[in-house]
Structures are given as structure tokens and as C-alpha cells.
Amino acid sequence: MSSETLEFQAETRQLLQLMVHSIYSNKDIFLRELISNASDALDKLRIESLIDKDLEADTSDLHITLAVSAEDRTLTVRDNGIGMSRDDVVQLIGTIAKSGTAEMLRKMRESKDAAAKQELIGQFGVGFYSTFMVADKVTLVTRRAGETGGTRWESTGEGTYEIEAVQDVPQGTSVTLHLKPEDTDDQLHDYAADHKIREIVKRYSDFIAWPIRVEGKDEPLNSMKALWARPRNEVSDEEYHEFYKHVSHDWTDPLETIHMKAEGAFEYEALLFIPSRAPFDLFSRDGKHGVQLYVKRVFIMDDCAALTPQYLRFVKGVVDAHDLSLNISREILQQDRQIQVVRRRLVKKVLSTLTELRESEKYSTFWAEFGRALKEGLIDDTDNRDTLLDLLLLPSTASGELTSLRDYVSRMKEDQKDIYFMTGESRAMVEHSPHMEAFLAKGYEVLILTDPVDEVWVERITEFDGHPLQSIAKGQVDLGVSETPAEQREEFAPLLTWLGEQLESDVKEVRLSSRLTTSAACIVGDEHDITPTLEKMYRAMGQEMPHTKRILELNPSHPLVTGLRSALAAGASDLTETAELLYGVALLAEGGELKDPAHFTRLVADRLARTL
């Protein structure tokens, strides 16, 4: 095939420009990214050769080679790993196939702060593209193991790249950087200098499991010592941080490091990290999660989901098991009893680490980034539910600060038995809801739950520390108000019956309220009804849900309600529209959706016209 010139995907072009013109104070990381990619390619070949015994690939001396030419000002990073096909090259390099790309680019364009731009790029992780910070041109030559022909790719990073088929290419991938001139003012070092390359490898890639050699020399530049196998007191924080960046492809330091070792019937070591920033695909359906799995120092797989639950998908790191088979499959992993034991222990350790963090400033950073994900554990992880409840930080009416459930309980009034909460789309909507009126008037604190996952977990959790969790928008609430006098109930009975008949298609009951002080009416659910928001969420996921009728509560002291009662008693015949308006106003006040907004606005307009 002759050479073709193709255009980068639009998002890739934008990212390349941002990379080239960004002002990183440390451009050395490009080499760490290339070595990390090469290490991944060697790992993949090792696994592929175990799975496919017929694969024609040489695995006798897997390694990474660095070739430097001061005369030509080139640096080549070469591996004899899995390699890439032509389609792989186009998809992996010509396109950024990651969810969240567009959002990340938008934030970068809007950011005026150079440091913030660096953090955004680092958070996204760009790997191969970092080469254009130090090179005017990049040439890649690759051949996938088991194939006969190779592919050559070349670009200056200006928006297009050339690609062509080539022959007589060794197995693996070779990336050659045509280096920019040294520029100390721009922190652009001489990457054609042998001593600089050795310094970078020792600093960032010493732990890589494969030998990294300078061309023509057999002695590796790296120690190849697995960090997780070394005693913690022998490993520096910097080494841990660099290893985290290798396994996560994040450019920021982790928030916390967890190093654990289990001995006995089933031995394993684990080196886990809690990141300081959430990845863009944390809530993507297509996002992969899980830690890396090794067996006796041999890499088995990335993203081993069997080792961590979905709600801890932000945890990165390595688990090295001593007693598993080298060719264990993902399907077997899901059922393996030993893996389930490891999973339970890892979860306990991560949660205990977070419990320790609760007393430090780090925890507020963690919660801001990962709190929504952690709440998902309340739905599925019944074994650790109490621990997870203690880790919650929730907004409340007490202040603008987040509160734990335990702190909420410590502030409860003497006569208060329940922990009150309300779910909604936003804090403002909840705070201005009619349901809040009596609670605020009596000084009761209410938790404000606005994350979509809140709608689900509060349905599963019934109490904390012996105190029932009570939605202020569901069921009857006991606010110490004496029961509605029999005389008042009798007085309003005709109105309640009539409204129930008029609104029969929308409500299942109309009753007097003890939770309203200023509003005329509000809509509440029965004790075990699902909320309208949850009903909407299920429908959005394709689940058929019958419409749940709710309860209309009236404020017996509001002029609109007393006036409507009097008009009905006087035999007025044109009150149907008033009933519709009363229900519609109550629905809108809680953030609900009208079935026929146009009809409602016509009623309002007509009613206003009559007052003029």
C-alpha cells in the first residue's frame, strides 16, 4: 500500500495543539509515558502467548531499548511486545477513543490559568501525545505479533499524519522522536544526552518489570524490583507516586497509598492508591475499572473488576497473588473462592483507610471527587453498610458545610426521634420546598440529598444508630403537633371529598397537613411509594413503571384553602379550574412536571385577566 495522508480526529487535533503549546514545568514525563506504553505492550504479548499457543511470537527476551543519537538529535524507544496492526494505529493514535474528551477540551479552552490547564491534561492522561512537547516530528514503526507486514506512521502534530505499509519490520513497536533544540528557559532539556535519559529512567521507571536497556548495552537501567514486594520502609513516597502514575496514567500524585501483604493459606501482596482527582469517565457506562492482577510477579490482566466492587472503581493499583494459575481467565476469576476472599479484604482495607482519613483535610478532597461513587456501595454492599454510612458527608439545612450522620444525630433536638431528609434536583429546590416549612419553623435540621444515587440508597437504608431515616416528603410526619381537631376535620371534610373527586386521576387522597405554615398545599408520597424522580430514572433506563398517585395535603389556615371551602359550601359552580390550579401550584412548588403545561398557563392567564 502506498503512503496515505490522513487527518487526526477533531478532538485529537485540539488536544495536540494544547499539548504542544502548554507550559509544563516538567517535560521529562514524555519518556515515562512511552516506557509505560512499551511495558504494557510487553505485558500484553506475555498474556497473548499464554492464551494462544499457536501465536508466532518470540518471547524469549522481552525488553525495552532506548537508542539515542546526539548527531541526528533523535531518541528512539523500542519494544518487542505485542505491536499494532494498521487499524490499531489509526484507532489508538489517530483517534482519542475516551469518554469525556469534549468536556475536558471545553474546560481547557475556558481556563485562563496555565496551571489549571496542566492539571486538566494530566487528569485526562494523554500518553503518546506528550511526545509533541519535545519533538518536531514523531515516527512510529510497528508490527503486530503473528502478522507478517508492518505499519509506519509519521506526524509533526499539526493536524495530519502519514501512514504506510512496510515490510521487514521486527515484532513490536519503535517510536522515534526528532527532538526540538534544547531550550532551558522553556524547561526543554537535551533529550539526546545519554546522562539525561538515564536520570529520567531511574527517577520515573525504575520499577518497570521489564529490562530497559540502552542500545548496545545489556545492563538494564532499571532495577525491575516490584514495589509491592518490597518492605514499606524501603520505598519512598516519590517511588510510590511514580508507580501510581504508571498504573493509572494520571499525572497527579495519589491522595493516599495502601500497601498490604497477606500470608498464610493464600498469599498475596497489594499496592493500592486512592487518587486525588476523579477521571472523566468515572460515571461512564463504558468506563473500565479494577486493579492490575499479577501472579508471582507475572502480569495477568488490567482492570481486574473481580477484585474491587463497582463503587470503588476509582481505586488503582496492583494485586500479586501467589497461588493462582498463570492462564486464569476472567470468567474463572468471577467464581474463584480465593479471589472473593482477596476482594473482601481489599474492600475492608480501603474503607478502613478512608475511615482514618475522615479526621484529616484529605477527606474533604476525597469526598468532593468520589463521594457520589462511594454512595453506590450503600445499595449493593450490605456487609459494609454501617462503615459506609459513617463515611457519608451530606449537605443539610444546619449550615453550608457538609455533615456526617453521626454529627447530625449529636445535634438532634431532645424530642426528635427521626433523621429527616429530602431528595431533590438541587439544594435551592429543596430549601424552598413547601415540605420544609414546618421543619424550619420548629428548628429541625433536614439533610438535603441532591445526587441521583440518593434517590436509590435512601429506599434501602431504614435507620442509622437506632434513628429511623424519614423523608419529609413522604408519609405522615410527627412534629409534635396535636392531632387536627375533630371539629376542623368535620369542617373541611366536604372540601377534601370534593377535591379528591376532581383530582381523582392525579391523587389518591386529599388530607389536611401538619407540615405547612405558609403554602396552601403540597404533594407527598405514601410511606413506601417511590419518588417521582426515581420513577423518572427507571423510565429513562427503559423500565416500565406504572404512574404512582400521590397525596395532596392542604394548609387549613391558608386563605386560598379556607376561601375554597367557603365557596364550595356556598354552592359555587365554577371551582373546577381552581382545583386544577391548586394542584398544579403544589406540583410546581416541589419541582414536578405538569402533564399539560399549556393548559395550566391558559388557566393562570384567564384567572389573572379576571382580576384586572
C-alpha positions as CSV (number, residue, x, y, z in Angstrom):
1,M,0.0,0.0,0.0
2,S,1.3,3.5,-0.9
3,S,1.6,6.2,1.7
4,E,-1.6,7.9,2.8
5,T,-2.1,11.3,4.5
6,L,-5.0,11.2,7.0
7,E,-6.4,13.8,9.3
8,F,-6.5,13.5,13.1
9,Q,-9.9,13.3,14.7
10,A,-11.0,16.8,15.6
11,E,-10.6,16.3,19.3
12,T,-7.2,14.8,18.8
13,R,-6.1,17.9,16.8
14,Q,-7.3,20.2,19.5
15,L,-5.5,18.2,22.2
16,L,-2.3,18.1,20.2
17,Q,-2.3,21.9,19.9
18,L,-2.9,22.2,23.7
19,M,-0.1,19.8,24.4
20,V,2.4,21.5,22.1
21,H,1.7,24.9,23.4
22,S,1.2,24.0,27.1
23,I,3.8,25.2,29.5
24,Y,4.7,22.2,31.6
25,S,7.4,22.8,34.0
26,N,8.5,19.2,33.7
27,K,8.6,17.9,30.2
28,D,10.6,14.8,31.2
29,I,7.3,12.8,31.7
30,F,7.1,12.1,28.0
31,L,9.7,9.4,28.4
32,R,7.8,7.9,31.3
33,E,4.7,7.7,29.1
34,L,6.5,6.0,26.2
35,I,8.2,3.5,28.5
36,S,4.8,2.8,30.2
37,N,3.2,2.1,26.8
38,A,6.1,-0.2,25.9
39,S,5.8,-2.1,29.2
40,D,2.0,-2.5,28.6
41,A,2.8,-3.9,25.1
42,L,5.2,-6.5,26.6
43,D,2.7,-7.5,29.2
44,K,0.0,-8.0,26.5
45,L,2.3,-10.2,24.5
46,R,3.1,-12.3,27.5
47,I,-0.6,-12.8,28.1
48,E,-1.4,-13.4,24.5
49,S,1.3,-16.1,24.2
50,L,-0.2,-17.9,27.2
51,I,-3.7,-17.8,25.8
52,D,-2.8,-18.6,22.1
53,K,-0.2,-21.4,22.0
54,D,-0.1,-21.0,18.1
55,L,0.9,-17.4,18.2
56,E,4.1,-16.9,16.2
57,A,5.9,-14.6,18.5
58,D,9.4,-14.5,20.2
59,T,9.0,-14.1,23.9
60,S,12.5,-15.3,24.9
61,D,13.9,-11.9,25.7
62,L,11.2,-9.3,26.2
63,H,12.7,-5.9,26.8
64,I,12.7,-2.1,26.1
65,T,15.5,-0.5,24.2
66,L,16.4,3.2,24.2
67,A,18.6,4.5,21.3
68,V,20.0,8.0,21.4
69,S,21.7,9.8,18.5
70,A,23.2,13.2,19.5
71,E,24.3,13.7,15.9
72,D,20.8,13.3,14.4
73,R,19.1,14.6,17.6
74,T,16.8,11.6,17.8
75,L,15.6,9.4,20.6
76,T,14.0,6.0,19.9
77,V,12.0,3.9,22.4
78,R,11.6,0.4,21.1
79,D,9.9,-2.7,22.5
80,N,9.4,-6.3,21.2
81,G,5.9,-6.6,22.6
82,I,2.5,-7.2,21.0
83,G,2.8,-4.5,18.4
84,M,-0.1,-2.9,16.4
85,S,-1.9,-3.6,13.2
86,R,-2.7,-0.7,10.8
87,D,-6.2,-0.4,12.2
88,D,-4.8,-0.3,15.7
89,V,-2.5,2.6,14.8
90,V,-5.4,4.6,13.3
91,Q,-7.7,3.9,16.2
92,L,-5.2,4.3,19.0
93,I,-3.2,7.2,17.7
94,G,-5.4,9.0,15.2
95,T,-8.4,9.0,17.5
96,I,-8.9,9.6,21.2
97,A,-11.5,7.0,22.0
98,K,-12.2,8.2,25.5
99,S,-15.4,9.4,27.0
100,G,-15.2,12.9,28.4
101,T,-12.8,14.2,25.7
102,A,-15.1,17.0,24.6
103,E,-15.8,18.1,28.1
104,M,-12.1,18.1,29.0
105,L,-11.3,20.2,26.0
106,R,-14.1,22.7,26.7
107,K,-12.7,23.2,30.2
108,M,-9.2,23.7,28.9
109,R,-10.3,26.3,26.4
110,E,-12.2,28.2,29.1
111,S,-9.4,28.0,31.6
112,K,-7.3,31.1,31.8
113,D,-4.9,29.6,34.4
114,A,-1.9,27.8,32.9
115,A,-1.5,25.6,36.0
116,A,-5.2,24.6,35.7
117,K,-4.7,23.6,32.1
118,Q,-1.8,21.4,33.1
119,E,-3.9,19.7,35.7
120,L,-6.7,19.0,33.2
121,I,-4.3,17.5,30.7
122,G,-2.8,15.4,33.5
123,Q,-6.1,14.3,34.7
124,F,-7.2,13.1,31.3
125,G,-3.9,11.3,30.6
126,V,-2.6,11.7,27.1
127,G,0.3,9.2,26.9
128,F,1.7,9.1,23.4
129,Y,0.7,12.8,22.6
130,S,3.1,14.1,25.2
131,T,5.9,13.4,22.7
132,F,5.0,16.5,20.8
133,M,6.1,18.7,23.7
134,V,9.7,17.7,22.9
135,A,9.7,16.6,19.3
136,D,9.1,18.4,16.0
137,K,8.3,15.1,14.3
138,V,7.4,11.6,15.6
139,T,7.9,8.4,13.6
140,L,6.4,5.1,14.7
141,V,7.1,1.7,13.1
142,T,5.2,-1.3,14.4
143,R,4.3,-4.9,13.5
144,R,1.7,-6.9,15.4
145,A,2.9,-10.3,16.7
146,G,1.6,-13.1,14.4
147,E,1.3,-10.8,11.4
148,T,3.9,-10.5,8.5
149,G,3.6,-6.9,7.4
150,G,4.2,-3.8,9.5
151,T,3.0,-0.2,9.5
152,R,4.9,3.1,9.5
153,W,3.2,6.3,11.0
154,E,4.6,9.8,11.0
155,S,3.4,13.2,12.0
156,T,4.5,16.7,13.0
157,G,1.4,17.1,15.2
158,E,0.0,19.8,13.0
159,G,-3.3,18.1,12.2
160,T,-2.4,15.3,9.8
161,Y,-0.3,12.1,9.8
162,E,1.2,9.8,7.1
163,I,0.7,6.1,7.3
164,E,2.0,3.3,5.0
165,A,2.6,-0.4,5.0
166,V,6.2,-1.6,5.4
167,Q,8.0,-4.9,5.2
168,D,10.8,-6.5,7.2
169,V,9.7,-4.9,10.5
170,P,10.6,-6.6,13.7
171,Q,7.9,-7.6,16.1
172,G,6.8,-4.8,18.5
173,T,6.8,-1.0,18.3
174,S,9.5,1.6,17.7
175,V,8.8,5.3,18.4
176,T,11.5,7.8,17.1
177,L,11.4,11.4,18.3
178,H,13.0,14.0,16.1
179,L,13.9,16.3,19.0
180,K,13.4,20.0,19.3
181,P,16.5,22.1,20.2
182,E,17.4,22.4,23.8
183,D,15.7,25.4,25.5
184,T,16.5,25.8,29.2
185,D,14.2,28.8,29.5
186,D,11.3,26.6,28.4
187,Q,12.4,23.7,30.6
188,L,13.2,21.8,27.4
189,H,16.3,19.7,28.2
190,D,18.7,17.9,25.9
191,Y,17.0,14.6,25.5
192,A,19.7,13.4,23.1
193,A,22.1,13.3,26.1
194,D,22.7,9.9,27.5
195,H,23.0,11.1,31.1
196,K,19.6,12.8,30.9
197,I,17.9,9.7,29.6
198,R,19.5,7.6,32.4
199,E,18.4,10.1,35.0
200,I,14.7,10.1,33.8
201,V,14.5,6.3,33.7
202,K,15.9,5.9,37.2
203,R,13.5,8.5,38.5
204,Y,10.3,7.6,36.8
205,S,10.6,4.0,35.6
206,D,12.9,2.1,37.9
207,F,10.1,-0.3,39.0
208,I,9.1,-1.3,35.4
209,A,9.1,-5.1,35.4
210,W,10.9,-5.4,32.0
211,P,14.6,-4.6,31.4
212,I,15.2,-1.1,30.0
213,R,18.4,-1.1,28.1
214,V,20.5,1.5,26.2
215,E,21.1,0.2,22.7
216,G,24.3,-1.8,22.5
217,K,24.4,-2.5,26.3
218,D,23.0,-5.5,28.1
219,E,22.9,-3.9,31.6
220,P,19.4,-2.6,32.4
221,L,19.0,1.0,33.5
222,N,16.2,0.0,35.9
223,S,16.2,-2.3,39.0
224,M,13.0,-4.1,38.0
225,K,12.1,-4.5,41.6
226,A,8.3,-4.8,42.2
227,L,7.4,-2.1,44.7
228,W,4.7,-4.1,46.2
229,A,7.2,-6.9,47.1
230,R,9.5,-4.5,49.0
231,P,9.0,-3.5,52.7
232,R,7.2,-0.2,53.0
233,N,10.1,1.4,54.9
234,E,12.3,0.7,51.9
235,V,10.1,2.6,49.4
236,S,10.0,6.4,49.3
237,D,6.8,8.4,48.7
238,E,8.2,9.6,45.4
239,E,8.7,6.0,44.2
240,Y,5.1,5.2,45.2
241,H,3.8,8.2,43.4
242,E,5.7,7.4,40.2
243,F,4.4,3.9,40.3
244,Y,0.8,5.2,40.7
245,K,1.2,7.4,37.7
246,H,2.4,4.3,35.7
247,V,-0.6,2.2,36.6
248,S,-3.2,4.9,36.4
249,H,-1.9,7.1,33.6
250,D,-2.7,10.1,35.9
251,W,-0.1,12.9,36.2
252,T,-1.0,14.0,39.7
253,D,0.1,12.4,42.9
254,P,-2.3,10.0,44.7
255,L,-4.2,11.1,47.7
256,E,-3.3,8.0,49.7
257,T,-1.2,4.8,49.3
258,I,-2.2,1.4,50.7
259,H,0.4,-1.3,50.9
260,M,-0.7,-4.6,52.3
261,K,0.6,-8.2,52.5
262,A,-1.3,-11.4,53.4
263,E,0.4,-14.6,54.4
264,G,-1.0,-18.0,55.3
265,A,-3.2,-20.3,53.3
266,F,-3.5,-17.8,50.5
267,E,-0.7,-15.3,50.0
268,Y,-0.8,-12.1,48.1
269,E,0.6,-8.6,48.1
270,A,-1.4,-5.4,47.2
271,L,-0.3,-1.9,46.4
272,L,-3.4,0.3,46.1
273,F,-3.9,4.0,45.6
274,I,-6.7,6.4,46.2
275,P,-6.4,9.1,43.5
276,S,-6.7,12.8,44.3
277,R,-8.8,13.5,41.2
278,A,-11.7,11.7,39.6
279,P,-11.2,10.6,36.0
280,F,-13.5,12.0,33.4
281,D,-15.1,8.5,32.8
282,L,-15.9,7.8,36.5
283,F,-19.6,7.7,35.7
284,S,-19.4,6.5,32.2
285,R,-21.2,3.2,31.4
286,D,-18.2,2.2,29.2
287,G,-15.6,3.1,31.7
288,K,-13.4,0.2,32.8
289,H,-12.5,-0.4,36.5
290,G,-10.4,-2.7,38.5
291,V,-6.8,-3.1,39.6
292,Q,-4.0,-4.9,37.8
293,L,-3.6,-8.6,38.6
294,Y,-0.2,-10.3,38.8
295,V,0.6,-13.9,39.6
296,K,4.1,-14.5,41.0
297,R,5.3,-11.1,39.5
298,V,3.8,-12.0,36.1
299,F,1.3,-9.6,34.7
300,I,-2.1,-11.3,34.1
301,M,-4.6,-8.5,33.3
302,D,-5.5,-4.8,33.5
303,D,-8.8,-3.7,35.0
304,C,-9.5,-6.9,37.0
305,A,-13.0,-6.0,38.1
306,A,-13.4,-9.2,40.2
307,L,-11.1,-7.7,42.8
308,T,-12.9,-4.4,43.5
309,P,-16.6,-3.6,43.6
310,Q,-18.1,-1.1,41.2
311,Y,-18.4,1.6,43.8
312,L,-14.7,1.5,44.5
313,R,-13.9,1.8,40.7
314,F,-11.6,4.8,41.4
315,V,-9.1,2.6,43.3
316,K,-5.9,2.0,41.3
317,G,-3.0,-0.4,41.9
318,V,-1.7,-3.9,41.8
319,V,-2.6,-7.2,43.4
320,D,0.0,-10.0,43.1
321,A,-1.4,-13.4,44.0
322,H,0.9,-16.4,44.7
323,D,-1.4,-19.3,44.2
324,L,-3.4,-18.7,41.0
325,S,-2.8,-20.2,37.6
326,L,-1.0,-18.1,35.1
327,N,-3.6,-18.7,32.5
328,I,-6.6,-17.9,34.7
329,S,-9.5,-16.4,32.7
330,R,-11.8,-13.5,33.6
331,E,-14.7,-16.0,33.8
332,I,-12.9,-18.2,36.3
333,L,-11.9,-15.1,38.3
334,Q,-15.5,-14.2,38.9
335,Q,-16.1,-17.6,40.6
336,D,-12.8,-18.2,42.3
337,R,-13.2,-18.5,46.0
338,Q,-9.7,-17.2,46.8
339,I,-10.3,-14.1,44.6
340,Q,-13.5,-13.4,46.6
341,V,-11.6,-13.6,49.8
342,V,-9.0,-11.1,48.5
343,R,-11.8,-8.9,47.3
344,R,-13.4,-8.8,50.7
345,R,-10.1,-8.0,52.4
346,L,-9.2,-5.2,49.9
347,V,-12.6,-3.6,50.4
348,K,-12.2,-3.7,54.2
349,K,-8.7,-2.2,53.9
350,V,-9.8,0.6,51.5
351,L,-12.8,1.5,53.8
352,S,-10.7,1.4,56.9
353,T,-8.2,3.7,55.2
354,L,-11.0,6.1,54.3
355,T,-12.2,6.0,57.9
356,E,-8.8,7.0,59.1
357,L,-8.8,9.9,56.5
358,R,-12.1,11.2,57.9
359,E,-10.2,13.1,60.6
360,S,-7.9,14.9,58.0
361,E,-8.3,17.6,55.4
362,K,-7.7,15.0,52.7
363,Y,-11.1,13.5,53.3
364,S,-13.0,16.6,52.0
365,T,-10.9,16.3,48.8
366,F,-11.8,12.7,48.5
367,W,-15.5,13.2,49.1
368,A,-15.7,16.0,46.6
369,E,-14.2,13.8,43.9
370,F,-15.6,10.3,44.8
371,G,-18.4,10.7,47.3
372,R,-21.1,10.1,44.7
373,A,-19.4,6.8,43.7
374,L,-19.0,5.7,47.3
375,K,-22.7,6.1,48.0
376,E,-23.4,3.4,45.4
377,G,-22.0,0.9,47.9
378,L,-25.0,1.6,50.2
379,I,-27.1,-0.1,47.6
380,D,-25.2,-3.3,47.0
381,D,-22.6,-3.8,49.7
382,T,-24.7,-4.9,52.7
383,D,-21.6,-6.3,54.5
384,N,-20.0,-2.9,54.8
385,R,-23.2,-0.7,55.0
386,D,-22.5,0.5,58.6
387,T,-19.0,1.6,57.7
388,L,-20.2,3.4,54.5
389,L,-22.9,5.2,56.5
390,D,-20.2,6.5,58.8
391,L,-18.3,7.8,55.8
392,L,-21.1,9.8,54.3
393,L,-20.8,13.6,54.2
394,L,-24.1,15.3,53.4
395,P,-25.5,18.8,52.9
396,S,-28.0,19.9,55.5
397,T,-30.1,22.9,56.5
398,A,-27.8,23.4,59.5
399,S,-25.1,25.3,57.5
400,G,-23.4,25.4,54.2
401,E,-20.9,22.8,55.4
402,L,-21.3,19.0,54.9
403,T,-22.2,16.9,57.9
404,S,-21.8,13.2,58.8
405,L,-24.8,11.3,60.1
406,R,-23.2,10.9,63.5
407,D,-22.8,14.7,63.8
408,Y,-26.4,15.2,62.7
409,V,-27.5,12.8,65.5
410,S,-25.5,14.7,68.0
411,R,-27.4,17.9,67.1
412,M,-30.9,16.4,67.2
413,K,-33.5,18.0,69.5
414,E,-34.5,16.2,72.6
415,D,-37.9,15.4,71.3
416,Q,-36.6,14.3,67.9
417,K,-36.6,10.6,67.1
418,D,-36.1,10.6,63.3
419,I,-33.3,11.7,61.0
420,Y,-35.1,14.0,58.5
421,F,-34.1,14.3,54.8
422,M,-35.5,15.4,51.5
423,T,-34.3,14.4,48.0
424,G,-34.5,16.8,45.0
425,E,-32.7,18.1,41.9
426,S,-30.9,21.0,43.6
427,R,-30.3,22.5,47.0
428,A,-32.3,25.6,46.2
429,M,-35.3,23.5,45.1
430,V,-35.3,21.5,48.4
431,E,-34.7,24.5,50.6
432,H,-37.7,26.4,49.0
433,S,-40.0,23.4,49.0
434,P,-43.3,23.7,51.0
435,H,-42.4,20.4,52.7
436,M,-39.6,22.3,54.6
437,E,-41.9,25.0,56.2
438,A,-42.9,23.3,59.5
439,F,-39.4,21.8,60.0
440,L,-37.7,25.1,59.6
441,A,-40.2,26.8,61.8
442,K,-39.5,24.3,64.6
443,G,-35.8,24.3,64.1
444,Y,-35.4,20.7,62.9
445,E,-32.3,20.0,60.8
446,V,-33.1,18.4,57.4
447,L,-30.5,16.6,55.2
448,I,-30.5,17.8,51.6
449,L,-29.9,15.0,49.1
450,T,-29.5,16.0,45.5
451,D,-27.3,13.3,43.9
452,P,-29.3,10.9,41.7
453,V,-27.9,7.9,43.7
454,D,-29.5,9.4,46.8
455,E,-32.9,8.6,45.5
456,V,-32.0,4.9,45.5
457,W,-30.0,4.4,48.7
458,V,-32.5,6.1,51.0
459,E,-35.0,3.5,49.8
460,R,-32.7,0.7,51.1
461,I,-31.5,2.3,54.4
462,T,-34.1,2.5,57.1
463,E,-32.1,3.8,60.1
464,F,-28.8,4.9,61.4
465,D,-27.6,4.4,65.0
466,G,-31.2,3.4,66.0
467,H,-32.8,6.5,64.5
468,P,-35.2,6.0,61.5
469,L,-34.4,7.9,58.3
470,Q,-37.6,9.8,57.4
471,S,-38.3,11.6,54.2
472,I,-40.2,14.9,54.9
473,A,-42.0,14.4,51.6
474,K,-43.4,11.0,52.4
475,G,-45.9,9.6,54.8
476,Q,-47.2,11.3,58.0
477,V,-44.7,13.3,60.0
478,D,-44.8,13.7,63.7
479,L,-43.7,17.3,64.6
480,G,-45.2,17.4,68.0
481,V,-48.3,19.0,66.6
482,S,-51.6,17.9,68.2
483,E,-53.9,16.0,66.0
484,T,-56.3,18.0,63.8
485,P,-59.3,18.8,66.0
486,A,-62.4,16.8,65.1
487,E,-64.4,20.0,64.6
488,Q,-61.8,21.1,61.9
489,R,-61.8,17.7,60.2
490,E,-65.6,17.8,60.0
491,E,-65.5,21.4,58.7
492,F,-63.1,20.5,55.9
493,A,-64.5,17.1,55.1
494,P,-66.7,18.2,52.2
495,L,-63.8,20.1,50.6
496,L,-61.5,17.1,50.9
497,T,-64.0,14.7,49.4
498,W,-64.8,17.1,46.5
499,L,-61.1,17.8,45.7
500,G,-60.5,14.0,45.8
501,E,-63.2,13.5,43.2
502,Q,-62.0,16.4,41.0
503,L,-58.4,15.3,41.0
504,E,-59.0,11.6,41.0
505,S,-56.7,10.9,38.0
506,D,-53.8,12.6,39.8
507,V,-54.1,12.0,43.5
508,K,-55.2,9.1,45.7
509,E,-56.1,11.2,48.8
510,V,-56.6,14.7,49.9
511,R,-56.0,15.5,53.6
512,L,-55.2,18.3,56.0
513,S,-51.5,18.9,56.6
514,S,-49.3,19.5,59.7
515,R,-46.2,20.3,57.7
516,L,-47.3,23.5,56.0
517,T,-47.1,27.0,57.6
518,T,-47.2,29.4,54.6
519,S,-48.0,27.5,51.5
520,A,-51.6,26.5,50.5
521,A,-50.8,22.9,49.6
522,C,-48.1,20.3,48.9
523,I,-47.9,16.9,47.4
524,V,-46.5,14.0,49.4
525,G,-46.0,10.3,48.8
526,D,-47.1,7.4,50.9
527,E,-44.6,5.8,53.2
528,H,-43.5,3.1,50.7
529,D,-44.1,4.9,47.4
530,I,-41.1,5.6,45.1
531,T,-40.4,9.2,44.5
532,P,-41.3,10.9,41.1
533,T,-37.6,11.4,40.5
534,L,-36.8,7.7,41.0
535,E,-39.8,6.8,38.8
536,K,-38.4,9.0,36.1
537,M,-34.9,7.5,36.5
538,Y,-36.3,3.9,36.0
539,R,-38.2,5.0,32.9
540,A,-35.0,6.6,31.5
541,M,-33.3,3.2,31.9
542,G,-36.1,1.6,29.8
543,Q,-38.1,0.1,32.7
544,E,-41.8,0.3,32.5
545,M,-43.2,2.0,35.6
546,P,-46.9,2.5,36.5
547,H,-47.7,6.0,37.5
548,T,-47.8,6.4,41.3
549,K,-50.6,8.6,42.5
550,R,-49.7,10.7,45.5
551,I,-51.4,12.6,48.3
552,L,-52.4,16.3,48.2
553,E,-52.1,18.0,51.6
554,L,-53.9,21.3,52.4
555,N,-53.0,24.0,54.8
556,P,-56.2,24.6,56.7
557,S,-55.2,28.1,57.8
558,H,-54.3,29.4,54.3
559,P,-56.7,31.9,52.8
560,L,-56.9,30.1,49.5
561,V,-58.0,26.9,51.2
562,T,-60.5,28.5,53.6
563,G,-61.8,30.6,50.7
564,L,-62.2,27.4,48.5
565,R,-64.0,25.7,51.4
566,S,-66.4,28.6,51.8
567,A,-67.1,28.9,48.1
568,L,-67.9,25.2,47.9
569,A,-70.2,25.4,50.9
570,A,-71.9,28.4,49.3
571,G,-72.7,26.3,46.2
572,A,-70.3,28.0,43.7
573,S,-70.3,26.1,40.5
574,D,-67.1,27.2,38.7
575,L,-64.5,25.8,41.1
576,T,-63.1,23.0,38.9
577,E,-60.4,25.3,37.5
578,T,-59.4,26.4,41.0
579,A,-58.9,22.8,42.0
580,E,-56.6,22.3,38.9
581,L,-54.7,25.4,39.7
582,L,-54.3,24.4,43.4
583,Y,-52.9,21.0,42.4
584,G,-50.7,22.5,39.7
585,V,-49.1,25.1,42.0
586,A,-48.4,22.3,44.6
587,L,-46.8,20.2,41.9
588,L,-44.6,23.0,40.6
589,A,-43.5,24.0,44.1
590,E,-41.8,20.6,44.6
591,G,-40.2,20.8,41.1
592,G,-42.7,18.4,39.5
593,E,-43.7,18.3,35.9
594,L,-47.2,19.3,34.7
595,K,-49.0,16.9,32.4
596,D,-50.3,19.8,30.2
597,P,-48.2,23.0,30.8
598,A,-50.1,24.9,28.0
599,H,-53.5,24.2,29.6
600,F,-52.2,25.2,33.0
601,T,-50.8,28.5,31.7
602,R,-54.1,29.3,30.0
603,L,-55.9,28.8,33.3
604,V,-53.5,31.1,35.1
605,A,-53.7,33.8,32.3
606,D,-57.6,33.6,32.3
607,R,-57.7,33.9,36.1
608,L,-55.3,36.9,36.1
609,A,-57.3,38.6,33.4
610,R,-60.5,38.4,35.6
611,T,-58.7,40.2,38.4
612,L,-58.0,43.3,36.2
